[in-house]
Amino acid sequence: MAKYNIKEKKEKKAAYRTYMNPDVKDDLYEKIRNKIVLEAKYKDKAYSARQLASDLATNVRYISAVCADRFHMNYCELVNSYRINEAMSILADRRYAKLRMEDVSEMVGFSNRQSFYSAFFKLQGKTPRQYKKEFLKVEPASEKKQGRRGRPAKQAV
């Protein structure tokens, strides 16, 4: 059994993808990027391709076709790639070092830790914890012990 239940992607050829006007595809491509990235809709757990199609006054098949032709992935993969990129920047930032993985996954829009781990492993080939350890190089605290009032503790002689 594959780790994290990752399956190979099957290539599908849908007739409606070839019949779409390239100008319509380009226009939808820009609108999708603006909606997903600039408005940060990828962080919304409930934001689906159906909702995106409704917001852009088109249908789900056109959204699917543009995602396949212009982004070279399906809608879920597109949204997850933006989520994982944001998670990588959070995991590599020392300011967020004490966050739990569940907190990070919720911040970027995943509904549970398992889906976060699965998507992260699929895109990066490692778990979020492995990625975090690589970039933060978690080591014992090398700070000096502090005494009262934030002053360095006196060394015993």
C-alpha positions in Angstrom: 0.0 0.0 0.0 1.3 3.4 -0.9 2.2 5.9 1.8 -0.6 8.4 2.4 -2.8 6.6 -0.2 -1.3 8.5 -3.1 -2.5 7.2 -6.5 -1.1 7.7 -9.9 -3.0 10.4 -11.9 -4.8 9.1 -15.0 -4.8 11.3 -18.1 -8.3 12.0 -19.4 -9.2 13.6 -22.7 -12.5 15.5 -22.5 -14.0 16.8 -25.7 -15.2 20.0 -24.3 -11.7 21.1 -23.4 -10.7 21.2 -27.1 -13.9 23.1 -28.1 -13.3 26.0 -25.8 -12.1 29.3 -27.3 -8.4 30.0 -26.3 -9.4 33.6 -25.5 -12.1 32.4 -23.1 -9.5 30.1 -21.5 -7.0 32.9 -21.1 -9.7 35.2 -19.6 -10.8 32.5 -17.1 -7.2 31.7 -16.3 -6.6 35.3 -15.1 -9.9 35.3 -13.2 -9.1 32.0 -11.5 -5.7 33.3 -10.5 -7.1 36.5 -9.1 -9.9 34.7 -7.2 -7.7 31.9 -5.8 -4.5 33.8 -5.1 -5.2 37.5 -4.7 -8.3 37.0 -2.7 -6.7 34.0 -0.9 -9.7 31.8 -1.5 -7.4 28.8 -1.2 -7.4 29.2 2.5 -11.2 28.7 2.7 -11.9 25.1 3.4 -15.4 25.3 1.9 -14.5 27.1 -1.3 -15.1 24.5 -4.1 -14.9 24.6 -7.9 -18.6 24.9 -7.9 -18.4 28.1 -5.8 -15.6 29.4 -8.0 -17.7 28.8 -11.1 -20.6 30.6 -9.6 -18.4 33.6 -8.6 -17.0 33.8 -12.1 -20.4 33.3 -13.8 -19.3 30.2 -15.7 -19.7 26.4 -15.2 -17.6 23.8 -13.4 -16.6 22.1 -16.7 -14.9 25.3 -17.9 -13.1 25.7 -14.6 -11.9 22.1 -14.9 -10.8 22.7 -18.5 -8.8 25.8 -17.7 -7.2 24.2 -14.6 -6.2 21.2 -16.8 -5.0 23.2 -19.8 -3.4 26.3 -18.2 -2.4 25.2 -14.7 -1.7 21.5 -15.7 -3.5 20.2 -12.7 -7.1 19.7 -11.5 -8.8 22.2 -9.2 -8.0 20.4 -5.9 -4.3 20.1 -6.9 -4.2 23.8 -7.7 -5.7 24.8 -4.4 -3.5 22.4 -2.5 -0.4 23.6 -4.2 -1.0 27.2 -3.0 -1.8 25.8 0.5 1.4 23.8 0.6 3.5 26.8 -0.6 2.1 28.9 2.2 2.6 26.0 4.7 6.2 25.7 3.6 6.8 29.4 4.3 5.2 29.1 7.7 7.2 26.0 8.6 10.5 27.6 7.5 9.8 30.7 9.6 11.3 30.7 13.1 8.5 33.0 14.4 6.1 30.0 13.9 8.4 27.3 15.3 6.2 26.5 18.2 3.1 26.0 16.1 1.6 22.4 16.0 1.1 20.8 12.6 -2.6 20.9 13.1 -2.4 24.7 13.6 -0.4 25.1 10.4 -2.8 22.9 8.4 -5.7 24.9 9.7 -4.0 28.3 8.9 -3.5 27.3 5.3 -7.0 25.9 4.7 -6.8 22.1 5.2 -9.7 20.5 7.1 -7.6 17.9 8.9 -4.1 16.9 9.5 -4.2 13.8 7.4 -5.2 15.6 4.2 -2.4 18.2 5.0 0.2 15.5 5.4 -1.0 13.6 2.2 -0.9 16.7 0.0 2.4 17.9 1.4 4.0 14.5 0.9 2.6 14.3 -2.6 4.1 17.6 -3.6 7.3 17.6 -1.6 8.2 14.0 -1.2 8.6 14.4 2.6 6.4 15.1 5.6 5.8 18.6 7.0 7.8 17.6 10.1 10.8 16.5 8.0 10.6 19.8 6.0 10.4 21.8 9.2 13.4 20.0 10.7 15.5 20.6 7.6 14.9 24.4 7.7 14.8 25.1 11.4 17.5 22.6 12.4 15.9 22.2 15.8 18.7 22.2 18.3 18.8 22.6 22.1 18.4 26.2 23.2 21.7 27.9 23.3 20.5 31.0 25.1 22.0 31.9 28.4 19.9 31.2 31.5 18.4 34.3 32.9 18.1 35.2 36.5 15.7 37.6 38.1 14.5 40.6 36.1 15.9 39.3 32.9 19.5 39.7 33.8 22.0 36.9 33.0 22.4 34.5 35.9 25.7 34.7 37.7 28.1 31.9 37.0 29.2 29.8 40.0 33.0 30.1 40.5 
